[in-house]
Amino acid sequence: MAREYFTHKGVLFPCLDYSPEKLSYVENEFQVRDDDVFNITYPKSGTNWMLEILSLIRCGGDPSWVRSVLNWERAPWVENHLGLEAALKYPLPRLLCSHLPVQLFPKSLQRSKAKIIYTLRCPKDVLVSLYHFSKLLRIFRDPGSLDSFLEDFLSGNVPYGSWFDHVTGWMGLKGNENFFSITYEELQQDPRGSVQRICHFLGKELSEEQVAAVVENASFQSMKGNKMSNFSQLRDEYMNHQKGELLRKAELCSLRFAGICGDWRNHLSEAQSQRFDTIYRERMQGLGMTFPWD
């Protein structure tokens, strides 16, 4: 069953640990609570980095929790079987993760005050990161050549569907008081300021020392060396640890935060980049927003 997909409402999902029945349950019956905090991303957009930041903010910068509890137990994924089971048992207040596009997200969000933190990343970097990750993750199909994967990505023929649909869907909530968006690039360029903004959104003001502790303990080096955060504990049926690791590269700048921005330049040809730009302009022109990578 590994590497096989099914389609649910026009979106691809892996067969292993996902099902149409559970996805329908999440959309129509899962009850979002007012005190829930959701970490939402398109895959490979900074999900685990934001999870680490939110975990540390919750603990005032104290790394004990992130060093003793697996990250997918700290913030379960509501859309897969194991994550949903954990989310339903999670002690309040809940910290939860999801890659779901907005149209498949629990409908009960609409009548709740739950906080949504949505992290975006340069889609060319997402493409390259997802391409390499697909080689490691056994629940994803082998991506084939980068050229063929580029076409799959641009057409949305990848797990969780189109990046363009995902971003335009979730960014439609921009302006709602319980919705906060931030880019991977902002997190990297100004980690301290970004953490302070996230804290303010969550209504959890930390001291300068606590903010500094969050930044330090969510650094690339800290996460890479933390077996609770680096996915080294993920079972072999899900990930081929012989082929590589989750945290693929580091930009060890003075703040020592997470992976490289602009790494796509080391992988995409000029023709591939131009092909991507053409589709990007077509799909994003109506959004009326600019991003750090534009």
Disulfide bonds with the S-S distance in Angstrom:
none
